[in-house]
Amino acid sequence: MKKPLPKSVENKMLSEYDFSKGVRGKHARSYADGSNVVVLEPDVAKAFPNPKKVNEALRVLAGIMRPQGRPS
């Protein structure tokens, strides 16, 4: 059973929001199939200016790790 929301959270939706034509979970499957979200610690994130640079660094690291094998 869910806990009831505090009164301050309950009425945050504005009247102009219209979800009448929304579809619940419309993109959930494609998102789950094609994504792998990793949250970086703030100090690590400062070392990378954008996601492309993170991927480049991980590819280099993966290339170094492959020939040596994974430690057991």
Beta strands, then each sheet from edge to edge (+ up, - down):
end
